[in-house]
Amino acid sequence: MVLAEMSAERQIFYAVLLFSWVVYVWEAYLARRQRKVYESTRHVPAELGNIMDPDTFEKSRLYQLDKSTFSFWSGLYSEAEGTLILVLGGIPFLWNVSEQLLDSAGFGPEYEIVHSLAFLLLATLFSSLTGLPWSLYNTFVIEEKHGFNQQTLGFFFKDAIKKFLVTQCILLPVTSLLLYIIKIGGDYFFIYAWLFTLVVSLVLVTIYADYIAPLFDKFTPLPEGELKEAIETMAKSIAFPLTKVYVVEGSKRSSHSNAYFYGFFKNKRIVLFDTLLEDYSPLNKANTEETSDNENVDLKPKTKVMNWATGSWVTL
């Protein structure tokens, strides 16, 4: 009876809210099932007995337990925060605040795109500030406890500010163009908006590693040697159009290891974290330059195995 008395807008509002919580509860249930695996699997599986020692396995298991606990509480907070913002009218409130700020700066109602950008700036600032304590705890408590964190507090805040500024430099111009397209698009504005977002997404994927990522990390071409030859040989064997191999200085943030590739069509590139390599770091570039021209610097990757019980990569 109460549902029937609600307006269509309110029914949609609560339906969306309910769906959001159903998704959260389902994901929390799946995470809980995985946590039980972390808790119950206390010995190295037979399949990994020859390549993983019990001490390494136990460290990985305890790390995943801590990450699981953090994920639960941060996820619960995020869901509760989003619900309160919607129920208590946080979005209209922030919209009014941005309107008042623009009014004081001399911008009237006709500057609707500027108004939207001011609202977006405040919203992303709010999101960054509310997420900051969780990020600090994850970096300087959990990662530090397990020996992965390499950041200082000063570096952390400098990096966070830089990320926020770079994000705004991309987000605000793109959003303003999108809003303008919607404004002049007429009845088929959604088609033009979709095409625009598709083009922007492809452009960002293309330029990210070459122009955006280097703002935060140093990328160095992988020197000639055994490792590079092995990677190029493997790429040729599977017809992978590899053009360049880079090493990124990820060790200044974390001792975690990673690798990825990017690019389109015949222009693919591979990026290795320097933590994957035993003997290489951009910091010892001076040492590699002293190597004879007739000698190659052998960069041997560390052995990495997947711990099936904890779902994590372990470096040996």
N, C-alpha and C positions, 0 to 999 in steps of 0.2 A: 504493500500500500504506500509506504513511504517512497519507494523507488518510483512508483507511478506518478507521484506528485512532484517529482523533481523535473526541472527543465531538461531538455535534450543535452544542453551544454554541460550541466552538472552530472548527468548520467555518463557522458563520455569522459568527463574529468575523473570520476571515481573508477570507471572501468580501466582507464589507463593506469591509474595509481595501483589498482588491484593487480593488474597484469605485471607491473614493475616488481611488486613484492612477490608474486608467484615465481617470476624468473629468479629473483634473488634467493628465495627459499630453496628452489630446485638446485641452483648452483652451490649453495651452502651445504645441501645434502650430499652432493657429489664430492665436495671438498672434504666433508666429514668422513666419507667412505675411504677416500685416499689417505686421510690422516690415520685411520685405523691400520692401514698397511704400514705406515711409518712406525706406529707404536708396536705392532706385533712382529714385524720382521727385524729381529735383533742379531741375526747371524748372516754372514756372507752367503748368498745363494751358491749352490754347487756349480752353476754355470760360470760364475765369476771367481771361483776359488783360486784359480791359477794366476789371475791378473789383478786381484784386489786383496789387500790385507785387511784384517778385522778392524784395525785402528782407523783406516781411511773410510771404511764403510760406516763405522759408528759416527764419525765426524759428519759425514754426509747425511746420515739419518737424523741426527740432532739438529742440524741446520734446517732440514726440511720441516721438522716439527716446529721450530721457532718461526719459520716463514709461514707455516700454516696458521699458527695462532695469530700472527700479525695480519695476515690476509683476512681472517674472520672478523677481527675487530675493526679494521679499516674499512672493510666492505659494509659492515653493519652501520658504521658511522656515516659512510657515504650515502647509503640508502635512506637512513633516518634524516640526514641533512636535506636531501632532495625532497623528501616528503614534507618536511616542515616548511621549506621554501615555497612549495606549491600550495599547501594548505593555509599558511599564514599570509600569503600574498607577497612573498619576497620579490617576485619578478616585477609586479606593478610598482612596488615601493622603490626598487632600484631605477625603474623607468622614470618615476617622478623626480628622484634625486638628480638624475642626469638632465632632466628638463630644467630643473631649478638652476643647476650649474650653467647650462647654456644660456638661460635667461639673464643671469648675472653677467655673462660675457657678451651679451648683445645679440644672441641668435634667437630669432623668433620661431614660431611654429612651422614656417615654410622651409626650414632647414631640417627636414625629416631624416635625411640620410646622415647628416652630422649628428643628429639626436641619437640615431641608431648606433653609430660608431661610439659615441660617448657611453651609451648603455653597455655596449659590448666590452669596452675597455674596463668599466667598473666591474662587470660580471667576471671577466677573466682575472682581474686583480683580486676580487673576493675569493675566487676559486684557488688562486695561488696561495693566498694567505691562510686559508683554512686547511689546505693540504700540506703546508709547510711543516707543522709539527710531526705529521706522519712520516714525511720524507726524512726529517732529521732523525727520528727514532729508528727508522729502517737503516739509515746509513751509519749513524754513530753508536747505535746500540746493537742491532742484530748483525749487520755486516762487520762491525768492529769486533764483536764478540767471537765471531768465527774466522777472523783473520783476513777478511776480504777487502775491507775499506782501506783506501790509500789517500783519501782526501783529508785536508785540514778544514777547520770551520770557515776560515777565510776563503779558501778556494770554493767551498760549497756555496756560500752566499754570492760570491762573484759569478760563479757559473749559473746560479739560479736567476740572478738579475739579467745576465746576458741572454739566457734562454727566453725570459719574459720579453725583453726588448726586441729580440729577433722575431719572436712569434707575433708581436704587435706590428712590426714592420711588414710582415707578410699578410697577416690576418685582416688588418684594417683596410688596406687598399683593395684586396680581393673582395671583401665584404661590401665595400662601397660600390664597386663595379657590379656586383651581383644585385644589390638593391636597385641600382640604376636600371639594369636590364629588366628587373621585375616591374619597375615603375613605368617603363615605356613599352613593355612587351605585349600589352594588350591581352586578348583572350588566350593566346598561346605562349604566355610568358614562361610557363613551366618547361616548355620544350627548350626555349632559349637559355633558361637558367640551368637546365640539365646539361646542355652542350657546353656551356661556359664552365661549369664545375668539372666536367670531364676533361676539358682542355687544361684547366688549371692543375688538376690532379696529375695528369701525364707530364706536364712541365715540371712540377715540383719533384716528382719521382726522378726525372731526368737530371735535374740540376742539383738535387740535394747533396749527393756525395761529392760533387766537384766544387760547389760554391757555398753550401750552407754548413755541412758537417765540418769542413776545415776551419770554420769560425770557432769551433769548440775543441777540436783535436788536431794534432799534427799527423798528416798523411805523408808517408815516405815510400817511394817505389822500392819494391823488394829487390835487393841486389842480385846479380847473377850468382848462381850457385846450384847446389844439388837440389834444394827444395824447390826453387823456381823451375828448374828443368823438369822435376817430377810433376809439378802442377800443370805445366804446359803440355807434357806428354799425356797426362790423364785427360786434359781438356780436348786434345786432338783425338783421343781414342773414342770419345763419345760425341764428336762433332760439336763441341761447345765453342762458340766464337769468342774466345778469350783474347782481349787486346792488352790488358794491363793487370798487374798484381801489386797491391799496395799493402803496407803495414801501417796500422793506426796505433797511436800511442795511448792505448786504453789503460795502461798500468798506472797512470797518474790519478785515476779514479778508483779502480778496483783491480783485484788480482783474478777476477773471473776471466774466463777465456771465451772467445766467440769468433765467428767468421761469417761473411755473407757475400753475396754477389748482387750486382745491379746492372742495369742497362737494357737496351732494346735491340732487337734484331741482331745485326752482325757486330755490335759494339758492347760486349759484356766485360765486366771487370770484377775481380775478386779482391776482397779486403780481409786481411788477417789481423787479429788483435796481437799486439806484441807479446802478450802474456801466453800466447800459444807457442812461442819460439823460445828455445833454450838460450841461444847465444846472441840474440838480436835485440837491440833497443835503439831508437833514434838518439838516445842520450850518449851512446858510445860510437856515434858516427865518426868522431875523430880517429878512433882506433881502427875502424874499417878502412878509412882513407889511407892509413899507413900500410895497408896490405899491398903486397906486390901485385903489379898488373897481371902477372902470370898465375896468381893464386886466386881462387874463388873462396868466398866466405860461405862456409857450409852452415846453413840454417836448418837445424833439425827440429821438427815438431815434437812436442811432448806427446806421450801416449794418452789418449782420452777414451774412457769407456763409459757407457751408459749404465747407471745403477738402476736396474729394472724395478727394484723395490721402492726406491725413493724418487725415481723419475728425474734424477739429476745427473749431470756430467761430472765425472771425477777425473782430475788430472793426475797422472802417475809419473 
